[in-house]
Amino acid sequence: MKQVIMMSKEGCATCTEFGPVAKKLAEERGFEFKVIKNPEMELPFFPYYYLMHDGNVVEEWGGGSDKKFIRVLDRALKKFAEE
């Protein structure tokens, strides 16, 4: 299973604004999309993402850039196709 998990924090404007965009981009590429609000863990910033494949974290990154989000997902899809 391919999945993107978005870590979101209450009061994070970027999380609120970019969340729907991230969900749409992920689902268009066949990823399941899940949001975890207010995780009880230290993260460098919010929103923060984990890209999962078959239950394993294969990439993690943060921010609200659609270009970076697309680049990470497309790179992962290419890698999965080569496996």
C-alpha positions as CSV (number, residue, x, y, z in Angstrom):
1,M,0.0,0.0,0.0
2,K,1.2,3.5,-0.8
3,Q,0.3,6.1,1.7
4,V,1.1,9.7,2.6
5,I,0.7,10.7,6.3
6,M,0.6,14.4,7.0
7,M,1.4,15.6,10.5
8,S,-0.6,18.7,11.3
9,K,-0.7,21.1,14.2
10,E,-3.6,23.2,15.6
11,G,-3.0,26.8,14.6
12,C,-0.8,25.9,11.6
13,A,-2.0,28.1,8.8
14,T,0.1,26.2,6.2
15,C,-1.3,22.9,7.4
16,T,-4.9,24.2,6.9
17,E,-4.2,25.8,3.5
18,F,-2.0,23.1,2.0
19,G,-3.8,20.0,3.5
20,P,-6.5,19.8,0.8
21,V,-3.9,20.4,-2.0
22,A,-1.7,17.7,-0.6
23,K,-4.6,15.3,-0.3
24,K,-5.7,15.9,-4.0
25,L,-2.1,15.5,-5.3
26,A,-1.5,12.3,-3.4
27,E,-4.8,10.7,-4.3
28,E,-4.4,11.6,-8.0
29,R,-1.2,9.6,-7.9
30,G,-2.8,6.6,-6.2
31,F,-1.7,7.2,-2.6
32,E,-3.9,6.9,0.4
33,F,-3.8,10.2,2.3
34,K,-4.1,10.5,6.1
35,V,-3.8,13.4,8.5
36,I,-2.7,13.1,12.1
37,K,-3.4,16.3,14.1
38,N,-1.3,17.3,17.0
39,P,1.0,14.3,17.1
40,E,2.8,13.7,20.4
41,M,6.2,13.7,18.9
42,E,8.9,16.3,18.1
43,L,9.0,17.3,14.5
44,P,11.2,19.9,12.8
45,F,8.2,21.9,11.5
46,F,4.6,21.5,10.3
47,P,3.2,20.2,8.1
48,Y,5.4,17.2,8.1
49,Y,5.0,14.2,5.8
50,Y,5.8,10.5,5.9
51,L,5.6,8.6,2.6
52,M,4.9,4.9,3.4
53,H,5.2,1.9,1.1
54,D,4.0,-1.5,2.4
55,G,4.2,-0.2,6.0
56,N,7.7,1.2,5.8
57,V,8.7,4.9,5.8
58,V,10.5,5.5,2.5
59,E,10.7,9.3,2.7
60,E,10.0,12.1,5.0
61,W,9.9,15.9,4.4
62,G,8.1,19.0,5.4
63,G,6.6,22.3,4.2
64,G,3.8,23.6,2.0
65,S,5.4,23.6,-1.5
66,D,3.3,21.8,-4.1
67,K,6.3,21.5,-6.4
68,K,8.3,19.7,-3.8
69,F,5.3,17.5,-2.8
70,I,4.8,16.5,-6.5
71,R,8.6,15.9,-7.0
72,V,8.7,13.6,-3.9
73,L,5.6,11.6,-4.9
74,D,6.7,11.2,-8.6
75,R,10.2,10.1,-7.6
76,A,8.7,7.5,-5.3
77,L,6.4,6.2,-7.9
78,K,9.3,5.8,-10.3
79,K,11.3,3.9,-7.7
80,F,8.3,1.6,-6.9
81,A,7.9,0.8,-10.6
82,E,11.6,-0.2,-10.8
83,E,11.3,-2.6,-7.8
